[in-house]
Amino acid sequence: MAQQSNALIGRIEEYFEFRKLGADWKTEVLAGVTTFITMAYIVFVNPSILAEAGMPLPAVVAATCLSAAFGTLLMGIYARYPIALAPGMGLNAFFTYSVVKGMGVPWETALGAVFISGVAFLLLTLLGVRQWIVTAIPGELYAAVIAGIGMFIAFIGLRNAGIIVPNAATMVTMGNLRDPHTALALGGLVIIAALQAWKVRAAILIGVLSTTVLGFVFGIAEWKPQTFGVSAIMGTAFHLDIMGALKLGLMEIIFVFLFVDLFDNIGTLVAVSKKARLLDENQKIPRINQVLVCDAAATVAGAVAGTTTVVSYIESAAGVAAGGRTGVTSVVTGLLFLAALSMAPLIGAIPAAATAPALIIVGSLMLGSIGEIDWEDALTAVPAFLILITIPLTFSIANGLAFGIVAYVLLRMARGRFREITPASYVMAALLLVRFFYLAQGH
C-alpha cells in the first residue's frame, strides 16, 4: 500500500515537474495558501460591486467562489502554472456602473455579453490569435512589464492601506498615518518586512495573519457572521440573456471585455512566468495554449454561474514570492476557494489593512527586474519607462503594454531598424494606435 502511494506521489511530482523546477510539497502548499489569503478579498468585493447592478448578493458570492475555484484548478491541473484566477476587478465595475447603471442594460443581458466575450476568447485561442498577440510583445520589454505591474501592485497596496489618498490639486498625497486602519497597515508592513529580512519563507502569510489578529485586538477588524451556501447560486446561474445581448448590439461592450481581459492576462502571465523562472531558454512561455484556454473557459463558466469576466490575478505573484513554482500552488488555491463557500464569514474578517502590506511587499519584490533593462539604449529604455509609469498611473496593465509596444515600434522605425520588428508587433502597434484614437474620441 505504501509503495502504491509513493508511486502515485512520484507520478504527480513528475507531471508537475517538481525536480526540474526545484519544487517541494511544503513550499507549494504554503504558496497556494499565500496566494489565496492575498486575493481572498475578491470573495466579498466582487459581490458588493455586482449587487449594485441588482444581482442577489448571496448568489454572486457563490458564483465568485465557484468560478475562481474552477478557473484556478483548471490552470493548476491542465496548464500547470502557479496562477490563480477570479472575477476581474475593474471589469466588474465597468459591468455595474457603465453597462447596467450607465446604459440601463439589464444585468442578465450584460452577463450575456460577458459569455459571448468568453466564447470569443476561446475561439481566438484555438485559432492561435491570442498566442500571436503574445509574440507581439518584444522580449526586451518583459522586465519592464514585471516592474510596472510591481509598481501597480504596490500602488494598490498603498491606497488600500490609506498611506496615499486622492488629492484634487496633486492627484495623490499622503494619508492620515494616525488613522487606526492606516496605522495597522504600517504595522503589518513592518512585520512582513522584518520577516523577509530574516528570510522567513512564510513571511507574507504570517504577516497577513498576524496583522489580522492585531486588528481584532485593537478593535479595527470585525467579524459579521453570515451564512452562504452553494444553493444560493441559483439566483444568478443560467440567468444570462445571450440573445438579448446580440439584439441590443452590445458589440462595443463585448470588445471592451475582450480587449481588457486579453491584455491584462497577457501582462500577468508574462510577469508571473518570469518571476517564477518558468520561461524557456528562448524567453518564451511554455504551454501558453493551455494557459489561454483555461482563462477563456473560466470566463465562459463564470458568466453561466453569474459573475463577470474571470481573469488571471497578479496577486498570484504573492504565491510565487513564497516559493510557488508548479500547478500544485494553483490547485491548493482553487480548493481553498471551494472551501471559502463555508468560510466566507471568516474570510470577511481579514481587513484590507492586513492584505495591503502584502501587496506592497510583493510589488517591491517585482521591481528587481528593472536591472535587466538596457537603460543606455533609448530604443529599449523609452518604451520600458512608458510601461513602468503608465501601468500604475493609468491603473491598467493593458494601457501600459499598449504604450510600450507602440513606442517600441515607432522608435525602431524612426531609427531605420525595421528588421528588428516582428510582423506581429507591426500589426499590434497599428491596432493600438487605432485604440488610442478611439479612446480619445470617447472623451
N, C-alpha and C positions, 0 to 999 in steps of 0.2 A: 504493500500500500504506500509506504514511504517512498519507494523507488518510483512508483507511478506519479506521485505528487511532485517529486523532484524533476521527473522527466517533463511534466506539464509546465512547471515553472521555467525550466530550461527553454522549452519551445516558445513560451511567452517572451522571455528575455531575448531570444534570438529574433523573434518577429519585430520587437520594438528596438532592436539594435543596441542593447544595453552595453555590450562590450565595446563596440565601435565608438559610442558616444560617451563612454565612461560613466554610465548611469548606475544607480543603485536604488533599491526599493524605498528605503527610508527617506532619501532625498526627494524622490519622485512624489511620494505621498505628501510630504511636507510642502513641496512646491504647489501641488494641487490644492491643498488646504489654503495656502497663502493667496493664490490667485482668487479662490472663492471668497475669502474674507475681504480682499481688496475690492471686489466688484459686487459684493452682496447687496450693496445699496440699490442696485437696479431692481431688486425684487419689490421694493417699495416706491422708488422714484418713478419708474415707468408706469405703474398703475395709477399713481397720483396724477400724472400728466394726462393719461388717456381717459381717466374718469371725468376730466373737464370736457371731454368730447361727448360725454353722455354714456360712456361704456360702464357696465357694472364693475365696481372695484374688485370684489372677490373673484370674479371671473377672470379679470385681467391679471391678478396676482397668480392664479393657477396657470394661465396661458404663458405668462412670463417665465415661471419656473420650468414648465414643461418644454417650451421652445428652447430655452437656454440649455436644458439638460439634453435634449435631442441633438441640437447642433454641436454641443461640446463633446458629447460621447461619440458622435459620428466623426468629428475631427480627430479625436484621440485614437479611435479604433481603425478607421479607414485611411485617414491621411497621416496618422501617427505624428502629429505635431502638438507641442505644448501650448496650444492656442485655445482660449475659451471664447464662446460666442453667446450673445444675448441680444435682446432688442436694443437697437442703437439710440443713444442719446443724441438729440438734435433732430433726427428724423421723426422721433415721437412728438417732439414739439412742433415740427413742420406739419405733421399729420393733424394735430389737435388745433393749433392756433391759425395756421394758414389755410388748410384744406377744409376742415369741419366747421370751425368758427368763422374764419375769414370768407370762405366761398359758399358756406351754407350747404356743403355736401354731407349727406348722412354718413355716420361712421361705418355703416355696413358697406356703403358704396366705396368709401375710401379704403376699406380693407380689401375690396375687390381690386382696386388699383395696386395695392401692395402685392397681392397674389400675382397679378399679371406681370409686375416688375420681377418677381421671383422666378416665374417661368422664363422670362426674357433672359435673366442671369444664367439660368440652366442651359438654355439654347445657345447663348453666346459662348458658354464654356465648352459645350460639346462641339461647337463649330470651330473652336480654337481662337475666337476673337479676344477673349479676356486674357488668354496666355500671350497673345500677340501684343496686347497693350502693356503687359508686364515687361516685355522686351523693349518697349519704347522708353523705359526709364534707364538712362545711362548708368552703368555700374559705378562711374566716378561720383555719382550723387547719392549712392546708398548711405554712405556715412552721414551725409547732411540730413537725410530723411530720419535716420535714427536720432541724431542730436536734436533735430527740430521737434520730433514727437516727444523727446525727453523734456524739452522746454515747455511743450504743450501740457504734458502731464504735471510737471512741477507748477505751472501756472494755475491749473485747475486745483491742485492741492492747496496752493497759497490762497486762492479765492475761497475754497470751501472752509479753510481754517479761519478766514476773516483777517488774515495778515495783510492782504491787499483788498481794497474795496473800490467801487466805481467812484469817479470824481468828474463833475461836469467840465471843469477847467483843464485838468491834466489827464483825463480818461481814467487813470487809476492812481491811487495813493495808498499810504499805509493806513491800516485799520486801527481800531482801538485795542491795543495789546492788553489792556486791563479787563476787557470783556471776558467773562468766565469761559466761554466757548473757545475763544482765541488763545487764552492762557493755557487751557487744557491741551490744545493742539500743539502749542510751543513745547509743552512738557513732553508730549508724545514724540515730537521731533528730536528732542534731546535724548530720550530713552533709546529710540531706534538708532540714532547716530552713534551713541556710545556703544551699543551692542555691535554695530557694524565695525567700530574701531577695535573692538575686542575680537572681531572676526567670528561672531556667533552666527551660524548658518540660519537659524530661525529668527534672526533679528527682527524682520518686518512683522512676522506673525506674533511674536512675543510682545513687540511694541504696540501693535493694534489692540491685543487683548489686555495688556497692562493699562493702556490709556482708557479703555472702556471701563475697567474696574475703578480707576481713579475718578472717572465721570460719575459712576454710581456713588462712590464715597463722598464726593463733594456736591451731589445733587444736580449735576449737569445733565447726565443721561437719565432717561426714564423708560420704563417698560409698560406698555399699554397692551394688556392681554387681549388677543383677538383670535378667532378660530377660522382657519381656511382649510378647504378640502378639495380634492380632485373634482368632485361632482360640481363644484361652483363654476367650472369651466364651460358648462353648457349654456351659460349666459352670453357667451361670445362665440363658442365653437360652431363652425359651419354657418355663421350668420353673414358671411361676406357676400356681397352682391356684385358678381363679376359682370353680368350683363348690364347692370346699372352704370358701372364704371365705363364700359365701352360706349353705351348710349350717350353719356354725358360728354364724351370726347375728352377724357382726362389724360390725354397723351402727354401733356406738358408735366403734369404731376407724376405720371409714371416715369418720365425721363429724369425728373429730379431724384426720385427714389433710386433709379438705376445708376445715375452718374455718381451721386454722393457715396452710395454703398460700394460701387466699383473702386473708386479711388481711395476711400478710407480703408477698405480691406487690403488693397494692394500695399498701401503705406504701412499698415500694421504688420502685414505678412513679411515685408522686407525688413522692417525694424526688428521684429521678434526673431526671425530666422537668423539674421546676422548676429544679434546679441547672444543667441544660443549656439552660435557657431555651427549652424546647420547647412550653410551654403556649401556647394561643391567646389572643386578646385578652379572652376571657371566663374565663380561667384554667381552661379545660377541657383534657383530654388528647386530642390528635389521634390518630386511628387506634386508639382504645382496643380496638375489637373485634379487630383483628389482633393486638394485644399479648396479649390474654387467650386467643385461640385458640392462639397459639404456646406459651404456658405450659401449657395443657391438653394439647396434642398432645405436648409434651415429656414430660409425666408419664406418659402412656399408653405412649410409646415406651420410656421408662426402665424401666417395670415389665416390659415384654416383654423388654428386654435383660437385666434382672436387677439393678435398683437401686431405691432408694426415691424418693419424690416429688421431681420436678425443679422448682426454684423460681428466681425472679429473684434475682440476687445483689446485695446492697447494695455489694459491692466494686466494682461497675460504676462507682460514684462516683469511684474512683481514675482510671479512664479519662476520665471527664468532666472531672475536675480537670486532667488532662493535655491537655485541649482537644478530646476526642471529642464530636461533635455528631450524627453520622449513623449509619446502619446499617452503614457500612463498618467502623467500630470493632468492631462485633459480628462481622462476617464475619472479620476478622483474628483475633479471639479464638477463634472457632469453629474456624478452620483450625489454630490452634496446639493446640487440644485434640485434634484428629485426629493432629497430629504428636507429641503427648505420649505416644502409644502406644509409639513408639520412643524417645522422650526421657525416659520415665518415671524411669530411674535418675538422670539429670541433674537433673530437677526435684526429686527427693527430696533432692538435696544443698542446696537452698535452705533454710536453717534458719528456724525461727519468729522468731528474733531479727532476721532481715533483713526479714521481712514485717510484723512488729509495728509498727515505726516508721512504715511506710507507712499503716497503719490509723489510727494516732494523728494523723498529719498530715491525712489525708483527713477524719477526724472533726472536726478543728479548722476546716477549710475550710467545712464544712457548718453551723457554728454562726453564720455571718454572717447567716443568715435570722432570727435572734432579733430583730433590729432592726425587722423587719416586723410584729411582734406588737404590738397595741394594749394595752400594759400598764396604761393608765389605765382601761380598760373591763373590769370584773370578769367580765362575761358572756363575754368572749373570753379574758381573762388566766388565769382559773382553769382552764378546760379545757385551754388551751395548756400551762400549768405541769404539769398532771397527765400530759399526753402526754410532756413533756420528762423528767419524773422517773421515770415508770413504765416507759418503754421500756428504759432501761439497767438499772434496778434489778430488774425482773422478768425481764430477759433475753428480752424478747418485744416485737416490733413490734405484734403482734396485741393484747396486753394494753394497751399504751399507747393505741392507737387506740380500743379499747373504753372505757377510762376517759374519754378526751376527748369522744367522741360522746355518751356518757350524761350527762356533766356539762354539755355544751353545751345539750342538750335540756332537762334538768331546770332549769337556771338560767333559761333563757328562759321556760319555763312558769311558774316562780316569779315572774318579773318581769311576766308577763302579755303577753309579746311572742310570741304564738303564731304570728302570720303570718310571722315570720322563719324558722320551722322548716319544712323541706320534708317532704312525706309520707314520703319515703324515710328521712329522719332519725328521724321518729317511730317507724316500724316497726323500724328498725335498733336504736334505743335500747332498745325493748321486748325485742327478741330478745337483746340483750347483757345486759340485766338478768337474763333467764332463764338465760343462760350463767353469769353470776357466781354465781347461786343454785346452779346445778348443780355448779360447781367447788367451792363451799363445802360442799355435801353430800358431795362426794368426799373431803374432808378430815375 
